[in-house]
């Protein structure tokens, strides 16, 4: 967090200080492997909690995560599981982001007995794995705001010829690996949103190929083209 010292009677800062990240007890920290295992399990008595504001959540999150933004905690805390024994894992925008540790403290104060913090959060996750998003988030976070992004249709050319999301590029999942050099430089972290017919195996395989190739902002569109069409977009 940044602290500003203002000179008396002025509107400009005379000193800027950095308080550093909120400290988290070592026993409360978990790593990528821990979270990956939960994601692979897919369901159980746990919840991955994205503490970032909604616009960040819309731009991609860890698969299966729910959004309980710390800045709006009191309004959305009811999104947490009712069972106070549920394993909660909070994450946000990396080790300098205070929202996940502060959210954990709030949860502990409410009586949750099994809370952890994945402090590296989204910045680390997206260098190792894909994120997920939803059709309405793609529209709100990218299309409506005219933010440059790559929307990748990884169905077969025959399927793509029958109709695809406006502006999407057709590239069958099996050919993504051989086409890695055609994508923007990884350091640009260009948003790459991948979808197939239903947001299933082809989209995930293509996304993993992109991540393995160095891309750091790869998102799988849940529900695929069907999900997009269901929303009427």
Secondary structure, DSSP 8 states (H G I E B T S, - for coil): -EEEEE-TT-SSEEEEEE-------GGGB--HHHHHHHHHH--SSEEEEE-S-HHHHHT-B-TT-EE--GGGHHHHGGGS-S-TTSEEEEE-SSTT--HHHHHHHHHHHTT-SSEEEETTHHHHHHHHS-EEE-HHHHIIIIITTT---EEEE-S-HHHHHT---TT-EE--GGGTGGGGGGS--GGG---EEEE-SSSSHHHHHHHHHHHHTT-S-EEEETTHHHHHHHTT-
